[in-house]
Amino acid sequence: MDAAIFREWLLNIGQREGYARIAHIICELMMRLKAVGLAEDSTFNMPVTQAELADATGMTPVHVNRVLQALRADGLIISDKSK
């Protein structure tokens, strides 16, 4: 299992475009949080900064911001900043 996760992370950093990198990390966080009961349906708190997402995905914070805007525009994520 750990080897499969490691391969996915190498693929995520090395070959995927920014849109797919961010989508992948959000999906992975959701699945891990669901596994421990911290996510309901497809909703979860994600107290991660854009700078932290940038570090985790090998992107700049500016590019992460643009990708998050694109994911919102495509209806794939909804952010509720009040939570």
mmCIF file of the N, C-alpha and C atoms, coordinates in Angstrom:
data_MODEL
# 
_entry.id   MODEL 
# 
loop_
_atom_site.group_PDB 
_atom_site.id 
_atom_site.type_symbol 
_atom_site.label_atom_id 
_atom_site.label_alt_id 
_atom_site.label_comp_id 
_atom_site.label_asym_id 
_atom_site.label_entity_id 
_atom_site.label_seq_id 
_atom_site.pdbx_PDB_ins_code 
_atom_site.Cartn_x 
_atom_site.Cartn_y 
_atom_site.Cartn_z 
_atom_site.occupancy 
_atom_site.B_iso_or_equiv 
_atom_site.pdbx_formal_charge 
_atom_site.auth_seq_id 
_atom_site.auth_comp_id 
_atom_site.auth_asym_id 
_atom_site.auth_atom_id 
_atom_site.pdbx_PDB_model_num 
ATOM 1   N N  . MET A 1 1  ? 0.824   -1.189 0.000   1.00 0.00 ? 1  MET A N  1 
ATOM 2   C CA . MET A 1 1  ? 0.000   0.000  0.000   1.00 0.00 ? 1  MET A CA 1 
ATOM 3   C C  . MET A 1 1  ? 0.872   1.259  0.000   1.00 0.00 ? 1  MET A C  1 
ATOM 4   N N  . ASP A 1 2  ? 1.873   1.305  0.862   1.00 0.00 ? 2  ASP A N  1 
ATOM 5   C CA . ASP A 1 2  ? 2.741   2.480  0.912   1.00 0.00 ? 2  ASP A CA 1 
ATOM 6   C C  . ASP A 1 2  ? 3.463   2.708  -0.411  1.00 0.00 ? 2  ASP A C  1 
ATOM 7   N N  . ALA A 1 3  ? 3.861   1.631  -1.069  1.00 0.00 ? 3  ALA A N  1 
ATOM 8   C CA . ALA A 1 3  ? 4.546   1.760  -2.359  1.00 0.00 ? 3  ALA A CA 1 
ATOM 9   C C  . ALA A 1 3  ? 3.611   2.346  -3.407  1.00 0.00 ? 3  ALA A C  1 
ATOM 10  N N  . ALA A 1 4  ? 2.351   1.941  -3.381  1.00 0.00 ? 4  ALA A N  1 
ATOM 11  C CA . ALA A 1 4  ? 1.372   2.472  -4.336  1.00 0.00 ? 4  ALA A CA 1 
ATOM 12  C C  . ALA A 1 4  ? 1.137   3.958  -4.097  1.00 0.00 ? 4  ALA A C  1 
ATOM 13  N N  . ILE A 1 5  ? 1.053   4.353  -2.849  1.00 0.00 ? 5  ILE A N  1 
ATOM 14  C CA . ILE A 1 5  ? 0.871   5.771  -2.517  1.00 0.00 ? 5  ILE A CA 1 
ATOM 15  C C  . ILE A 1 5  ? 2.085   6.567  -2.961  1.00 0.00 ? 5  ILE A C  1 
ATOM 16  N N  . PHE A 1 6  ? 3.271   6.030  -2.728  1.00 0.00 ? 6  PHE A N  1 
ATOM 17  C CA . PHE A 1 6  ? 4.502   6.704  -3.137  1.00 0.00 ? 6  PHE A CA 1 
ATOM 18  C C  . PHE A 1 6  ? 4.542   6.892  -4.654  1.00 0.00 ? 6  PHE A C  1 
ATOM 19  N N  . ARG A 1 7  ? 4.161   5.850  -5.410  1.00 0.00 ? 7  ARG A N  1 
ATOM 20  C CA . ARG A 1 7  ? 4.134   5.960  -6.878  1.00 0.00 ? 7  ARG A CA 1 
ATOM 21  C C  . ARG A 1 7  ? 3.159   7.040  -7.329  1.00 0.00 ? 7  ARG A C  1 
ATOM 22  N N  . GLU A 1 8  ? 1.999   7.105  -6.688  1.00 0.00 ? 8  GLU A N  1 
ATOM 23  C CA . GLU A 1 8  ? 1.008   8.131  -7.043  1.00 0.00 ? 8  GLU A CA 1 
ATOM 24  C C  . GLU A 1 8  ? 1.556   9.528  -6.789  1.00 0.00 ? 8  GLU A C  1 
ATOM 25  N N  . TRP A 1 9  ? 2.276   9.705  -5.671  1.00 0.00 ? 9  TRP A N  1 
ATOM 26  C CA . TRP A 1 9  ? 2.842   11.022 -5.367  1.00 0.00 ? 9  TRP A CA 1 
ATOM 27  C C  . TRP A 1 9  ? 3.933   11.402 -6.354  1.00 0.00 ? 9  TRP A C  1 
ATOM 28  N N  . LEU A 1 10 ? 4.741   10.439 -6.757  1.00 0.00 ? 10 LEU A N  1 
ATOM 29  C CA . LEU A 1 10 ? 5.756   10.727 -7.774  1.00 0.00 ? 10 LEU A CA 1 
ATOM 30  C C  . LEU A 1 10 ? 5.098   11.126 -9.086  1.00 0.00 ? 10 LEU A C  1 
ATOM 31  N N  . LEU A 1 11 ? 4.059   10.407 -9.453  1.00 0.00 ? 11 LEU A N  1 
ATOM 32  C CA . LEU A 1 11 ? 3.312   10.742 -10.663 1.00 0.00 ? 11 LEU A CA 1 
ATOM 33  C C  . LEU A 1 11 ? 2.675   12.115 -10.528 1.00 0.00 ? 11 LEU A C  1 
ATOM 34  N N  . ASN A 1 12 ? 2.115   12.391 -9.361  1.00 0.00 ? 12 ASN A N  1 
ATOM 35  C CA . ASN A 1 12 ? 1.438   13.669 -9.136  1.00 0.00 ? 12 ASN A CA 1 
ATOM 36  C C  . ASN A 1 12 ? 2.396   14.834 -9.321  1.00 0.00 ? 12 ASN A C  1 
ATOM 37  N N  . ILE A 1 13 ? 3.584   14.736 -8.768  1.00 0.00 ? 13 ILE A N  1 
ATOM 38  C CA . ILE A 1 13 ? 4.552   15.831 -8.862  1.00 0.00 ? 13 ILE A CA 1 
ATOM 39  C C  . ILE A 1 13 ? 5.196   15.893 -10.235 1.00 0.00 ? 13 ILE A C  1 
ATOM 40  N N  . GLY A 1 14 ? 5.512   14.735 -10.800 1.00 0.00 ? 14 GLY A N  1 
ATOM 41  C CA . GLY A 1 14 ? 6.311   14.716 -12.016 1.00 0.00 ? 14 GLY A CA 1 
ATOM 42  C C  . GLY A 1 14 ? 5.577   14.840 -13.326 1.00 0.00 ? 14 GLY A C  1 
ATOM 43  N N  . GLN A 1 15 ? 4.332   14.350 -13.401 1.00 0.00 ? 15 GLN A N  1 
ATOM 44  C CA . GLN A 1 15 ? 3.701   14.263 -14.707 1.00 0.00 ? 15 GLN A CA 1 
ATOM 45  C C  . GLN A 1 15 ? 2.360   14.961 -14.833 1.00 0.00 ? 15 GLN A C  1 
ATOM 46  N N  . ARG A 1 16 ? 1.666   15.167 -13.761 1.00 0.00 ? 16 ARG A N  1 
ATOM 47  C CA . ARG A 1 16 ? 0.344   15.779 -13.859 1.00 0.00 ? 16 ARG A CA 1 
ATOM 48  C C  . ARG A 1 16 ? 0.439   17.293 -13.968 1.00 0.00 ? 16 ARG A C  1 
ATOM 49  N N  . GLU A 1 17 ? -0.540  17.867 -14.653 1.00 0.00 ? 17 GLU A N  1 
ATOM 50  C CA . GLU A 1 17 ? -0.641  19.324 -14.705 1.00 0.00 ? 17 GLU A CA 1 
ATOM 51  C C  . GLU A 1 17 ? -1.172  19.821 -13.369 1.00 0.00 ? 17 GLU A C  1 
ATOM 52  N N  . GLY A 1 18 ? -1.057  21.118 -13.143 1.00 0.00 ? 18 GLY A N  1 
ATOM 53  C CA . GLY A 1 18 ? -1.453  21.708 -11.876 1.00 0.00 ? 18 GLY A CA 1 
ATOM 54  C C  . GLY A 1 18 ? -2.881  21.404 -11.472 1.00 0.00 ? 18 GLY A C  1 
ATOM 55  N N  . TYR A 1 19 ? -3.794  21.470 -12.421 1.00 0.00 ? 19 TYR A N  1 
ATOM 56  C CA . TYR A 1 19 ? -5.209  21.203 -12.159 1.00 0.00 ? 19 TYR A CA 1 
ATOM 57  C C  . TYR A 1 19 ? -5.371  19.802 -11.569 1.00 0.00 ? 19 TYR A C  1 
ATOM 58  N N  . ALA A 1 20 ? -4.724  18.826 -12.187 1.00 0.00 ? 20 ALA A N  1 
ATOM 59  C CA . ALA A 1 20 ? -4.821  17.445 -11.715 1.00 0.00 ? 20 ALA A CA 1 
ATOM 60  C C  . ALA A 1 20 ? -4.097  17.251 -10.386 1.00 0.00 ? 20 ALA A C  1 
ATOM 61  N N  . ARG A 1 21 ? -2.993  17.957 -10.173 1.00 0.00 ? 21 ARG A N  1 
ATOM 62  C CA . ARG A 1 21 ? -2.263  17.842 -8.902  1.00 0.00 ? 21 ARG A CA 1 
ATOM 63  C C  . ARG A 1 21 ? -3.137  18.275 -7.735  1.00 0.00 ? 21 ARG A C  1 
ATOM 64  N N  . ILE A 1 22 ? -3.765  19.440 -7.884  1.00 0.00 ? 22 ILE A N  1 
ATOM 65  C CA . ILE A 1 22 ? -4.601  19.954 -6.797  1.00 0.00 ? 22 ILE A CA 1 
ATOM 66  C C  . ILE A 1 22 ? -5.836  19.081 -6.614  1.00 0.00 ? 22 ILE A C  1 
ATOM 67  N N  . ALA A 1 23 ? -6.465  18.679 -7.707  1.00 0.00 ? 23 ALA A N  1 
ATOM 68  C CA . ALA A 1 23 ? -7.632  17.799 -7.610  1.00 0.00 ? 23 ALA A CA 1 
ATOM 69  C C  . ALA A 1 23 ? -7.261  16.498 -6.899  1.00 0.00 ? 23 ALA A C  1 
ATOM 70  N N  . HIS A 1 24 ? -6.098  15.950 -7.223  1.00 0.00 ? 24 HIS A N  1 
ATOM 71  C CA . HIS A 1 24 ? -5.648  14.698 -6.612  1.00 0.00 ? 24 HIS A CA 1 
ATOM 72  C C  . HIS A 1 24 ? -5.439  14.858 -5.112  1.00 0.00 ? 24 HIS A C  1 
ATOM 73  N N  . ILE A 1 25 ? -4.783  15.928 -4.701  1.00 0.00 ? 25 ILE A N  1 
ATOM 74  C CA . ILE A 1 25 ? -4.508  16.092 -3.268  1.00 0.00 ? 25 ILE A CA 1 
ATOM 75  C C  . ILE A 1 25 ? -5.804  16.330 -2.489  1.00 0.00 ? 25 ILE A C  1 
ATOM 76  N N  . ILE A 1 26 ? -6.752  17.051 -3.083  1.00 0.00 ? 26 ILE A N  1 
ATOM 77  C CA . ILE A 1 26 ? -8.040  17.263 -2.414  1.00 0.00 ? 26 ILE A CA 1 
ATOM 78  C C  . ILE A 1 26 ? -8.783  15.936 -2.280  1.00 0.00 ? 26 ILE A C  1 
ATOM 79  N N  . CYS A 1 27 ? -8.796  15.132 -3.333  1.00 0.00 ? 27 CYS A N  1 
ATOM 80  C CA . CYS A 1 27 ? -9.454  13.821 -3.270  1.00 0.00 ? 27 CYS A CA 1 
ATOM 81  C C  . CYS A 1 27 ? -8.782  12.908 -2.249  1.00 0.00 ? 27 CYS A C  1 
ATOM 82  N N  . GLU A 1 28 ? -7.465  12.921 -2.228  1.00 0.00 ? 28 GLU A N  1 
ATOM 83  C CA . GLU A 1 28 ? -6.749  12.075 -1.272  1.00 0.00 ? 28 GLU A CA 1 
ATOM 84  C C  . GLU A 1 28 ? -7.037  12.504 0.166   1.00 0.00 ? 28 GLU A C  1 
ATOM 85  N N  . LEU A 1 29 ? -7.048  13.806 0.419   1.00 0.00 ? 29 LEU A N  1 
ATOM 86  C CA . LEU A 1 29 ? -7.380  14.290 1.762   1.00 0.00 ? 29 LEU A CA 1 
ATOM 87  C C  . LEU A 1 29 ? -8.789  13.870 2.151   1.00 0.00 ? 29 LEU A C  1 
ATOM 88  N N  . MET A 1 30 ? -9.734  13.996 1.214   1.00 0.00 ? 30 MET A N  1 
ATOM 89  C CA . MET A 1 30 ? -11.109 13.614 1.510   1.00 0.00 ? 30 MET A CA 1 
ATOM 90  C C  . MET A 1 30 ? -11.200 12.130 1.859   1.00 0.00 ? 30 MET A C  1 
ATOM 91  N N  . MET A 1 31 ? -10.550 11.279 1.086   1.00 0.00 ? 31 MET A N  1 
ATOM 92  C CA . MET A 1 31 ? -10.613 9.843  1.347   1.00 0.00 ? 31 MET A CA 1 
ATOM 93  C C  . MET A 1 31 ? -9.971  9.491  2.691   1.00 0.00 ? 31 MET A C  1 
ATOM 94  N N  . ARG A 1 32 ? -8.866  10.122 3.009   1.00 0.00 ? 32 ARG A N  1 
ATOM 95  C CA . ARG A 1 32 ? -8.206  9.847  4.295   1.00 0.00 ? 32 ARG A CA 1 
ATOM 96  C C  . ARG A 1 32 ? -9.056  10.337 5.463   1.00 0.00 ? 32 ARG A C  1 
ATOM 97  N N  . LEU A 1 33 ? -9.671  11.505 5.312   1.00 0.00 ? 33 LEU A N  1 
ATOM 98  C CA . LEU A 1 33 ? -10.527 12.025 6.377   1.00 0.00 ? 33 LEU A CA 1 
ATOM 99  C C  . LEU A 1 33 ? -11.789 11.185 6.533   1.00 0.00 ? 33 LEU A C  1 
ATOM 100 N N  . LYS A 1 34 ? -12.345 10.711 5.422   1.00 0.00 ? 34 LYS A N  1 
ATOM 101 C CA . LYS A 1 34 ? -13.503 9.814  5.498   1.00 0.00 ? 34 LYS A CA 1 
ATOM 102 C C  . LYS A 1 34 ? -13.149 8.538  6.246   1.00 0.00 ? 34 LYS A C  1 
ATOM 103 N N  . ALA A 1 35 ? -11.967 8.019  5.996   1.00 0.00 ? 35 ALA A N  1 
ATOM 104 C CA . ALA A 1 35 ? -11.540 6.764  6.621   1.00 0.00 ? 35 ALA A CA 1 
ATOM 105 C C  . ALA A 1 35 ? -11.489 6.860  8.141   1.00 0.00 ? 35 ALA A C  1 
ATOM 106 N N  . VAL A 1 36 ? -11.257 8.061  8.659   1.00 0.00 ? 36 VAL A N  1 
ATOM 107 C CA . VAL A 1 36 ? -11.189 8.228  10.117  1.00 0.00 ? 36 VAL A CA 1 
ATOM 108 C C  . VAL A 1 36 ? -12.393 8.988  10.667  1.00 0.00 ? 36 VAL A C  1 
ATOM 109 N N  . GLY A 1 37 ? -13.434 9.127  9.836   1.00 0.00 ? 37 GLY A N  1 
ATOM 110 C CA . GLY A 1 37 ? -14.679 9.734  10.292  1.00 0.00 ? 37 GLY A CA 1 
ATOM 111 C C  . GLY A 1 37 ? -14.674 11.246 10.404  1.00 0.00 ? 37 GLY A C  1 
ATOM 112 N N  . LEU A 1 38 ? -13.769 11.919 9.711   1.00 0.00 ? 38 LEU A N  1 
ATOM 113 C CA . LEU A 1 38 ? -13.700 13.380 9.789   1.00 0.00 ? 38 LEU A CA 1 
ATOM 114 C C  . LEU A 1 38 ? -14.264 14.076 8.553   1.00 0.00 ? 38 LEU A C  1 
ATOM 115 N N  . ALA A 1 39 ? -14.880 13.303 7.660   1.00 0.00 ? 39 ALA A N  1 
ATOM 116 C CA . ALA A 1 39 ? -15.513 13.884 6.470   1.00 0.00 ? 39 ALA A CA 1 
ATOM 117 C C  . ALA A 1 39 ? -16.890 13.260 6.314   1.00 0.00 ? 39 ALA A C  1 
ATOM 118 N N  . GLU A 1 40 ? -17.863 14.104 6.025   1.00 0.00 ? 40 GLU A N  1 
ATOM 119 C CA . GLU A 1 40 ? -19.219 13.629 5.774   1.00 0.00 ? 40 GLU A CA 1 
ATOM 120 C C  . GLU A 1 40 ? -19.504 13.792 4.295   1.00 0.00 ? 40 GLU A C  1 
ATOM 121 N N  . ASP A 1 41 ? -19.992 12.725 3.666   1.00 0.00 ? 41 ASP A N  1 
ATOM 122 C CA . ASP A 1 41 ? -20.248 12.737 2.225   1.00 0.00 ? 41 ASP A CA 1 
ATOM 123 C C  . ASP A 1 41 ? -18.998 13.246 1.517   1.00 0.00 ? 41 ASP A C  1 
ATOM 124 N N  . SER A 1 42 ? -19.111 14.371 0.860   1.00 0.00 ? 42 SER A N  1 
ATOM 125 C CA . SER A 1 42 ? -17.945 14.950 0.180   1.00 0.00 ? 42 SER A CA 1 
ATOM 126 C C  . SER A 1 42 ? -17.580 16.294 0.795   1.00 0.00 ? 42 SER A C  1 
ATOM 127 N N  . THR A 1 43 ? -17.868 16.446 2.078   1.00 0.00 ? 43 THR A N  1 
ATOM 128 C CA . THR A 1 43 ? -17.627 17.708 2.767   1.00 0.00 ? 43 THR A CA 1 
ATOM 129 C C  . THR A 1 43 ? -16.620 17.500 3.895   1.00 0.00 ? 43 THR A C  1 
ATOM 130 N N  . PHE A 1 44 ? -15.636 18.399 3.943   1.00 0.00 ? 44 PHE A N  1 
ATOM 131 C CA . PHE A 1 44 ? -14.670 18.332 5.035   1.00 0.00 ? 44 PHE A CA 1 
ATOM 132 C C  . PHE A 1 44 ? -13.991 19.680 5.197   1.00 0.00 ? 44 PHE A C  1 
ATOM 133 N N  . ASN A 1 45 ? -13.492 19.922 6.399   1.00 0.00 ? 45 ASN A N  1 
ATOM 134 C CA . ASN A 1 45 ? -12.714 21.129 6.660   1.00 0.00 ? 45 ASN A CA 1 
ATOM 135 C C  . ASN A 1 45 ? -11.297 20.909 6.151   1.00 0.00 ? 45 ASN A C  1 
ATOM 136 N N  . MET A 1 46 ? -10.764 21.929 5.508   1.00 0.00 ? 46 MET A N  1 
ATOM 137 C CA . MET A 1 46 ? -9.419  21.823 4.947   1.00 0.00 ? 46 MET A CA 1 
ATOM 138 C C  . MET A 1 46 ? -8.634  23.070 5.338   1.00 0.00 ? 46 MET A C  1 
ATOM 139 N N  . PRO A 1 47 ? -8.158  23.115 6.580   1.00 0.00 ? 47 PRO A N  1 
ATOM 140 C CA . PRO A 1 47 ? -7.425  24.300 7.037   1.00 0.00 ? 47 PRO A CA 1 
ATOM 141 C C  . PRO A 1 47 ? -5.983  24.306 6.532   1.00 0.00 ? 47 PRO A C  1 
ATOM 142 N N  . VAL A 1 48 ? -5.845  24.355 5.215   1.00 0.00 ? 48 VAL A N  1 
ATOM 143 C CA . VAL A 1 48 ? -4.532  24.337 4.570   1.00 0.00 ? 48 VAL A CA 1 
ATOM 144 C C  . VAL A 1 48 ? -4.412  25.613 3.752   1.00 0.00 ? 48 VAL A C  1 
ATOM 145 N N  . THR A 1 49 ? -3.292  26.273 3.856   1.00 0.00 ? 49 THR A N  1 
ATOM 146 C CA . THR A 1 49 ? -3.100  27.501 3.083   1.00 0.00 ? 49 THR A CA 1 
ATOM 147 C C  . THR A 1 49 ? -2.709  27.171 1.644   1.00 0.00 ? 49 THR A C  1 
ATOM 148 N N  . GLN A 1 50 ? -2.874  28.150 0.782   1.00 0.00 ? 50 GLN A N  1 
ATOM 149 C CA . GLN A 1 50 ? -2.462  27.967 -0.604  1.00 0.00 ? 50 GLN A CA 1 
ATOM 150 C C  . GLN A 1 50 ? -0.951  27.770 -0.689  1.00 0.00 ? 50 GLN A C  1 
ATOM 151 N N  . ALA A 1 51 ? -0.214  28.400 0.193   1.00 0.00 ? 51 ALA A N  1 
ATOM 152 C CA . ALA A 1 51 ? 1.242   28.209 0.221   1.00 0.00 ? 51 ALA A CA 1 
ATOM 153 C C  . ALA A 1 51 ? 1.586   26.766 0.585   1.00 0.00 ? 51 ALA A C  1 
ATOM 154 N N  . GLU A 1 52 ? 0.843   26.179 1.522   1.00 0.00 ? 52 GLU A N  1 
ATOM 155 C CA . GLU A 1 52 ? 1.080   24.782 1.897   1.00 0.00 ? 52 GLU A CA 1 
ATOM 156 C C  . GLU A 1 52 ? 0.722   23.835 0.754   1.00 0.00 ? 52 GLU A C  1 
ATOM 157 N N  . LEU A 1 53 ? -0.385  24.122 0.060   1.00 0.00 ? 53 LEU A N  1 
ATOM 158 C CA . LEU A 1 53 ? -0.738  23.323 -1.117  1.00 0.00 ? 53 LEU A CA 1 
ATOM 159 C C  . LEU A 1 53 ? 0.342   23.442 -2.184  1.00 0.00 ? 53 LEU A C  1 
ATOM 160 N N  . ALA A 1 54 ? 0.871   24.639 -2.345  1.00 0.00 ? 54 ALA A N  1 
ATOM 161 C CA . ALA A 1 54 ? 1.939   24.861 -3.328  1.00 0.00 ? 54 ALA A CA 1 
ATOM 162 C C  . ALA A 1 54 ? 3.163   24.019 -2.981  1.00 0.00 ? 54 ALA A C  1 
ATOM 163 N N  . ASP A 1 55 ? 3.563   24.024 -1.721  1.00 0.00 ? 55 ASP A N  1 
ATOM 164 C CA . ASP A 1 55 ? 4.714   23.219 -1.289  1.00 0.00 ? 55 ASP A CA 1 
ATOM 165 C C  . ASP A 1 55 ? 4.473   21.730 -1.527  1.00 0.00 ? 55 ASP A C  1 
ATOM 166 N N  . ALA A 1 56 ? 3.262   21.274 -1.226  1.00 0.00 ? 56 ALA A N  1 
ATOM 167 C CA . ALA A 1 56 ? 2.948   19.849 -1.351  1.00 0.00 ? 56 ALA A CA 1 
ATOM 168 C C  . ALA A 1 56 ? 2.871   19.382 -2.800  1.00 0.00 ? 56 ALA A C  1 
ATOM 169 N N  . THR A 1 57 ? 2.595   20.305 -3.710  1.00 0.00 ? 57 THR A N  1 
ATOM 170 C CA . THR A 1 57 ? 2.404   19.923 -5.110  1.00 0.00 ? 57 THR A CA 1 
ATOM 171 C C  . THR A 1 57 ? 3.502   20.420 -6.040  1.00 0.00 ? 57 THR A C  1 
ATOM 172 N N  . GLY A 1 58 ? 4.484   21.132 -5.499  1.00 0.00 ? 58 GLY A N  1 
ATOM 173 C CA . GLY A 1 58 ? 5.568   21.639 -6.339  1.00 0.00 ? 58 GLY A CA 1 
ATOM 174 C C  . GLY A 1 58 ? 5.140   22.770 -7.249  1.00 0.00 ? 58 GLY A C  1 
ATOM 175 N N  . MET A 1 59 ? 4.172   23.555 -6.799  1.00 0.00 ? 59 MET A N  1 
ATOM 176 C CA . MET A 1 59 ? 3.651   24.669 -7.589  1.00 0.00 ? 59 MET A CA 1 
ATOM 177 C C  . MET A 1 59 ? 3.890   25.973 -6.837  1.00 0.00 ? 59 MET A C  1 
ATOM 178 N N  . THR A 1 60 ? 3.652   27.092 -7.498  1.00 0.00 ? 60 THR A N  1 
ATOM 179 C CA . THR A 1 60 ? 3.720   28.376 -6.808  1.00 0.00 ? 60 THR A CA 1 
ATOM 180 C C  . THR A 1 60 ? 2.359   28.667 -6.184  1.00 0.00 ? 60 THR A C  1 
ATOM 181 N N  . PRO A 1 61 ? 2.324   29.473 -5.120  1.00 0.00 ? 61 PRO A N  1 
ATOM 182 C CA . PRO A 1 61 ? 1.034   29.842 -4.531  1.00 0.00 ? 61 PRO A CA 1 
ATOM 183 C C  . PRO A 1 61 ? 0.113   30.550 -5.528  1.00 0.00 ? 61 PRO A C  1 
ATOM 184 N N  . VAL A 1 62 ? 0.683   31.339 -6.419  1.00 0.00 ? 62 VAL A N  1 
ATOM 185 C CA . VAL A 1 62 ? -0.131  32.032 -7.430  1.00 0.00 ? 62 VAL A CA 1 
ATOM 186 C C  . VAL A 1 62 ? -0.806  31.015 -8.346  1.00 0.00 ? 62 VAL A C  1 
ATOM 187 N N  . HIS A 1 63 ? -0.059  30.005 -8.770  1.00 0.00 ? 63 HIS A N  1 
ATOM 188 C CA . HIS A 1 63 ? -0.637  28.985 -9.653  1.00 0.00 ? 63 HIS A CA 1 
ATOM 189 C C  . HIS A 1 63 ? -1.691  28.167 -8.912  1.00 0.00 ? 63 HIS A C  1 
ATOM 190 N N  . VAL A 1 64 ? -1.444  27.853 -7.646  1.00 0.00 ? 64 VAL A N  1 
ATOM 191 C CA . VAL A 1 64 ? -2.438  27.139 -6.837  1.00 0.00 ? 64 VAL A CA 1 
ATOM 192 C C  . VAL A 1 64 ? -3.723  27.952 -6.780  1.00 0.00 ? 64 VAL A C  1 
ATOM 193 N N  . ASN A 1 65 ? -3.610  29.253 -6.568  1.00 0.00 ? 65 ASN A N  1 
ATOM 194 C CA . ASN A 1 65 ? -4.787  30.114 -6.521  1.00 0.00 ? 65 ASN A CA 1 
ATOM 195 C C  . ASN A 1 65 ? -5.572  30.032 -7.822  1.00 0.00 ? 65 ASN A C  1 
ATOM 196 N N  . ARG A 1 66 ? -4.882  30.086 -8.939  1.00 0.00 ? 66 ARG A N  1 
ATOM 197 C CA . ARG A 1 66 ? -5.548  30.013 -10.250 1.00 0.00 ? 66 ARG A CA 1 
ATOM 198 C C  . ARG A 1 66 ? -6.223  28.655 -10.454 1.00 0.00 ? 66 ARG A C  1 
ATOM 199 N N  . VAL A 1 67 ? -5.558  27.601 -10.032 1.00 0.00 ? 67 VAL A N  1 
ATOM 200 C CA . VAL A 1 67 ? -6.133  26.263 -10.174 1.00 0.00 ? 67 VAL A CA 1 
ATOM 201 C C  . VAL A 1 67 ? -7.371  26.122 -9.293  1.00 0.00 ? 67 VAL A C  1 
ATOM 202 N N  . LEU A 1 68 ? -7.315  26.611 -8.066  1.00 0.00 ? 68 LEU A N  1 
ATOM 203 C CA . LEU A 1 68 ? -8.485  26.556 -7.182  1.00 0.00 ? 68 LEU A CA 1 
ATOM 204 C C  . LEU A 1 68 ? -9.649  27.337 -7.781  1.00 0.00 ? 68 LEU A C  1 
ATOM 205 N N  . GLN A 1 69 ? -9.371  28.484 -8.387  1.00 0.00 ? 69 GLN A N  1 
ATOM 206 C CA . GLN A 1 69 ? -10.422 29.249 -9.062  1.00 0.00 ? 69 GLN A CA 1 
ATOM 207 C C  . GLN A 1 69 ? -11.029 28.437 -10.204 1.00 0.00 ? 69 GLN A C  1 
ATOM 208 N N  . ALA A 1 70 ? -10.191 27.743 -10.959 1.00 0.00 ? 70 ALA A N  1 
ATOM 209 C CA . ALA A 1 70 ? -10.684 26.920 -12.072 1.00 0.00 ? 70 ALA A CA 1 
ATOM 210 C C  . ALA A 1 70 ? -11.528 25.753 -11.559 1.00 0.00 ? 70 ALA A C  1 
ATOM 211 N N  . LEU A 1 71 ? -11.095 25.112 -10.473 1.00 0.00 ? 71 LEU A N  1 
ATOM 212 C CA . LEU A 1 71 ? -11.871 24.016 -9.893  1.00 0.00 ? 71 LEU A CA 1 
ATOM 213 C C  . LEU A 1 71 ? -13.228 24.514 -9.395  1.00 0.00 ? 71 LEU A C  1 
ATOM 214 N N  . ARG A 1 72 ? -13.259 25.710 -8.804  1.00 0.00 ? 72 ARG A N  1 
ATOM 215 C CA . ARG A 1 72 ? -14.530 26.313 -8.377  1.00 0.00 ? 72 ARG A CA 1 
ATOM 216 C C  . ARG A 1 72 ? -15.409 26.615 -9.591  1.00 0.00 ? 72 ARG A C  1 
ATOM 217 N N  . ALA A 1 73 ? -14.831 27.215 -10.615 1.00 0.00 ? 73 ALA A N  1 
ATOM 218 C CA . ALA A 1 73 ? -15.582 27.580 -11.820 1.00 0.00 ? 73 ALA A CA 1 
ATOM 219 C C  . ALA A 1 73 ? -16.168 26.341 -12.499 1.00 0.00 ? 73 ALA A C  1 
ATOM 220 N N  . ASP A 1 74 ? -15.456 25.225 -12.426 1.00 0.00 ? 74 ASP A N  1 
ATOM 221 C CA . ASP A 1 74 ? -15.932 23.976 -13.026 1.00 0.00 ? 74 ASP A CA 1 
ATOM 222 C C  . ASP A 1 74 ? -16.916 23.236 -12.120 1.00 0.00 ? 74 ASP A C  1 
ATOM 223 N N  . GLY A 1 75 ? -17.180 23.784 -10.931 1.00 0.00 ? 75 GLY A N  1 
ATOM 224 C CA . GLY A 1 75 ? -18.130 23.176 -10.010 1.00 0.00 ? 75 GLY A CA 1 
ATOM 225 C C  . GLY A 1 75 ? -17.605 21.949 -9.287  1.00 0.00 ? 75 GLY A C  1 
ATOM 226 N N  . LEU A 1 76 ? -16.295 21.770 -9.277  1.00 0.00 ? 76 LEU A N  1 
ATOM 227 C CA . LEU A 1 76 ? -15.714 20.595 -8.625  1.00 0.00 ? 76 LEU A CA 1 
ATOM 228 C C  . LEU A 1 76 ? -15.448 20.801 -7.143  1.00 0.00 ? 76 LEU A C  1 
ATOM 229 N N  . ILE A 1 77 ? -15.250 22.040 -6.735  1.00 0.00 ? 77 ILE A N  1 
ATOM 230 C CA . ILE A 1 77 ? -15.091 22.337 -5.311  1.00 0.00 ? 77 ILE A CA 1 
ATOM 231 C C  . ILE A 1 77 ? -15.936 23.551 -4.962  1.00 0.00 ? 77 ILE A C  1 
ATOM 232 N N  . ILE A 1 78 ? -16.358 23.585 -3.728  1.00 0.00 ? 78 ILE A N  1 
ATOM 233 C CA . ILE A 1 78 ? -17.071 24.737 -3.178  1.00 0.00 ? 78 ILE A CA 1 
ATOM 234 C C  . ILE A 1 78 ? -16.354 25.083 -1.887  1.00 0.00 ? 78 ILE A C  1 
ATOM 235 N N  . SER A 1 79 ? -15.976 26.335 -1.746  1.00 0.00 ? 79 SER A N  1 
ATOM 236 C CA . SER A 1 79 ? -15.307 26.720 -0.508  1.00 0.00 ? 79 SER A CA 1 
ATOM 237 C C  . SER A 1 79 ? -16.232 27.601 0.307   1.00 0.00 ? 79 SER A C  1 
ATOM 238 N N  . ASP A 1 80 ? -16.273 27.303 1.593   1.00 0.00 ? 80 ASP A N  1 
ATOM 239 C CA . ASP A 1 80 ? -17.066 28.084 2.539   1.00 0.00 ? 80 ASP A CA 1 
ATOM 240 C C  . ASP A 1 80 ? -16.082 28.689 3.522   1.00 0.00 ? 80 ASP A C  1 
ATOM 241 N N  . LYS A 1 81 ? -15.693 29.919 3.264   1.00 0.00 ? 81 LYS A N  1 
ATOM 242 C CA . LYS A 1 81 ? -14.665 30.564 4.082   1.00 0.00 ? 81 LYS A CA 1 
ATOM 243 C C  . LYS A 1 81 ? -15.147 30.901 5.488   1.00 0.00 ? 81 LYS A C  1 
ATOM 244 N N  . SER A 1 82 ? -16.454 30.790 5.733   1.00 0.00 ? 82 SER A N  1 
ATOM 245 C CA . SER A 1 82 ? -16.970 31.111 7.063   1.00 0.00 ? 82 SER A CA 1 
ATOM 246 C C  . SER A 1 82 ? -16.712 29.982 8.056   1.00 0.00 ? 82 SER A C  1 
ATOM 247 N N  . LYS A 1 83 ? -16.333 28.818 7.566   1.00 0.00 ? 83 LYS A N  1 
ATOM 248 C CA . LYS A 1 83 ? -16.096 27.678 8.472   1.00 0.00 ? 83 LYS A CA 1 
ATOM 249 C C  . LYS A 1 83 ? -14.645 27.560 8.808   1.00 0.00 ? 83 LYS A C  1 
# 
